[in-house]
């Protein structure tokens, strides 16, 4: 999965199409991502003690990762992600994510 916690993403499909936000959580085994302030669901909580009121809690539900695109920090446009391998002398090669539009390294 090319999306990491803290990335700024734009939703390209679904009820919040066109909106953007920051990634809160990533669930790679389910290929899902939770985005701050988007895809909000309401959960009704029952009162735990007598005399206490119930609550409505809004929380961001995870989205399918294929419905998101990373916004490049340099050009600010939603873009696909490529891989760029940087060779280091005497060390292991390091792999970075890069914007397909402006060829800028994202990490």
C-alpha positions in Angstrom: 0.0 0.0 0.0 1.4 3.4 -1.0 -0.6 5.5 1.5 0.9 6.1 5.0 -0.3 7.8 8.2 0.0 11.6 8.0 -0.3 11.8 4.1 -2.7 14.3 2.6 -5.2 12.5 0.4 -8.1 13.4 -1.9 -11.2 11.2 -2.3 -11.9 10.4 -5.9 -15.0 8.2 -5.5 -17.9 7.9 -3.0 -20.1 10.2 -1.0 -17.2 12.6 -0.1 -15.8 12.8 -3.6 -13.6 15.8 -4.2 -12.8 16.4 -0.5 -9.4 16.1 1.0 -8.0 15.3 4.5 -5.1 13.8 6.5 -4.7 10.1 7.0 -5.3 9.0 10.6 -5.0 5.2 10.4 -4.0 2.7 7.8 -5.3 -0.9 7.7 -3.0 -2.7 5.1 -4.5 -6.1 5.7 -8.0 -4.8 4.7 -6.7 -2.3 2.1 -8.5 0.5 4.0 -7.6 4.0 5.2 -9.3 6.3 7.8 -9.2 10.0 6.8 -9.7 12.9 9.3 -13.2 14.5 9.0 -14.4 12.4 6.0 -16.8 9.4 5.7 -18.2 10.2 9.1 -20.6 7.7 10.7 -22.7 8.1 13.8 -22.6 5.5 16.6 -25.3 5.5 19.3 -23.9 4.7 22.7 -26.2 3.4 25.5 -26.0 4.9 28.9 -23.7 2.9 31.2 -25.2 4.0 34.5 -28.7 4.8 35.6 -29.5 8.5 35.3 -26.8 9.0 32.6 -27.9 10.0 29.1 -26.9 8.1 25.9 -24.6 9.7 23.3 -24.2 10.0 19.6 -20.5 9.7 18.6 -19.3 10.7 15.1 -16.2 8.9 13.9 -14.4 8.6 10.5 -15.0 5.1 9.1 -12.3 3.5 7.0 -12.4 4.0 3.2 -11.2 1.7 0.5 -7.6 2.8 -0.5 -8.4 2.6 -4.2 -10.8 5.5 -3.7 -8.0 7.8 -2.6 -5.2 9.7 -4.3 -2.2 11.2 -2.5 -1.8 15.0 -2.9 1.8 15.8 -3.8 3.3 18.2 -1.2 5.2 20.1 -4.0 2.7 20.5 -6.8 -0.4 20.2 -4.6 -2.2 18.0 -7.2 -3.6 14.5 -6.6 -1.2 12.1 -8.2 -0.4 8.4 -8.6 2.6 7.1 -6.8 5.8 5.6 -8.3 8.9 4.1 -6.7 12.3 5.6 -7.0 15.4 3.6 -5.9 18.3 5.7 -4.6 21.7 4.0 -4.6 24.0 4.6 -1.7 27.7 3.7 -1.6 28.5 0.9 0.8 24.9 0.7 2.1 21.6 -0.8 1.0 19.6 0.9 -1.8 16.8 2.9 -0.4 13.3 3.0 -2.0 11.3 6.3 -2.0 7.8 7.2 -3.1 7.6 9.7 -6.0 4.9 11.8 -7.5 4.1 10.7 -11.1 3.3 14.3 -12.2 6.3 16.3 -11.0 8.7 13.5 -10.2 9.3 14.8 -6.7 10.2 12.4 -3.9 7.3 12.4 -1.3 9.0 10.8 1.8 
